[in-house]
C-alpha cells in the first residue's frame, strides 16, 4: 500500500474513534441490551473500524480516472 492510503486509513481510525466515543457519550444507553453504545470501549472500536473502511474508500477525483 502506498503512503497516501495509509494516511487516509489512519485519519479514518482517529475520526472514527472520536465519533464512536461521542456517540457513546451523547446517545449511548445504560443497559446491557445496547451492546455497542453501552460500553465506552466498544463504541470507539466500532467507530475505528467503520472510519477506517469509509475513509479508505475516499479518493481524490484525480485517482478515479
C-alpha positions, 0 to 999 in steps of 0.5 A: 500500500502506498503512503497516501492510503495509509494516511487516509486509513489512519485519519479514518481510525482517529475520526472514527474513534472520536465519533464512536466515543461521542456517540457513546457519550451523547446517545449511548444507553445504560443497559446491557441490551445496547451492546455497542453504545453501552460500553465506552470501549466498544463504541470507539472500536466500532467507530475505528473500524467503520472510519477506517473502511469509509475513509479508505474508500475516499479518493481524490477525483484525480485517482478515479480516472 
